[in-house]
């Protein structure tokens, strides 16, 4: 239908846009404090970037990507996440040339063909950060701290941070063998997706949402028992750094995240009142992704959060900001004689950076005052035939209903004075 949006998308209307602007303001202020710079990447990329970057055995690649062939015969995909795009931009534009450490953040639309539900859409919006070029676990701790500060500054409580290490290419094969041995006699009871993952990437079985697969994985060996010395040391230092800055966390050896590029650190912030959709922010380290995308071996760590999910959490705790439409002056023009002087006054007020509105439909004074209230106007300037003849405007303070008469030649200056006093 031409009168409805595609399933899994939504309009962000004027009565809620202030909520999004509030989040974006918080994000930009926080990232400035942490030294992260904003980047904006295209909404679509060459499909190969996501196949190599995200991993062909992930649900995102296998089931959720919006992929199409353009008129030049190239396979193009709407970005399902932004880390791969940020890495591509980092390499293509040689952002590594000026600094060993590059710290980026982004806000934008992502696209996944997923089942729409509360807080989850097919077009959704993410805020994410990427710190590229530093392998010290202090960098992991800083990124996690930024995520914790973001949720804390929004006022969210009941948030639990879960962390894990998913190892590296050196130690993960050991865990892979243990997983395959554990699930071997359970293979025929696994869902079709997990049967496919058994040989290709058995770690993905731990991320399956199928209730049967979850039940079959009870008692599975823990990956932290298989970590090499380097990964174990990295994870131990990360925990020490988080404790040092007062960031509470829970160890979760089953946490693997949904993308193949993660190495070592994986983490998730869960807001428990959201139930099954409780993950509000998550990320980890991806030391092999830059090399996978054609660059030199480069360590990196980051996170992403779905803003729809964050807004849902804020709504649950009644923390959404109220809409404070800024209208300093509403001009009430009564009669045809007042329309042109009112319109001229409207222009003059705006030229002095005063937010001003007026009614063009010639409604009654009662209806226009109602409009002034709806727009939260501080002052109403009333112009009728008498005011035009006397060259004096009636100004009403909308907070206390006090009125004063002000000559036209001093009206602008008086309004500016009243607004700034």
Secondary structure, DSSP 8 states (H G I E B T S, - for coil): -TTS--TT-----TTTHHHHHHHHHHHHHHHHHHT-EE----SEEEHHHHHHHH-TTSHIIIII--EEE-TTS-EEEE-S-SHHHHHHHHHHTTGGGS-S-EEEEEEEEEE-----BTTB-SEEEEEEEEEES--SHHHHHHHHHHHHHHHHHTT--SEEEEEEE---TTTHHHHHHHHHHHHGGGGGGS-HHHHHHHHH-GGGGGG---HHHHHHTTT---GGGG--HHHHHHHHHHHHHHHHTT---EE-TT---S-TT-EEEEEEEEEGGGGGG-EEEEEEE-TTHHHHTTS----EEEEEEEHHHHHHHHHHTT--------EEEEEEE-SHHHHHHHHHHHHHHHHTT--EEE-SS---HHHHHHHHHHTTEEEEEEE-HHHHHHTEEEEEETTT--EEEEEHHHHHHHHHHHHH-
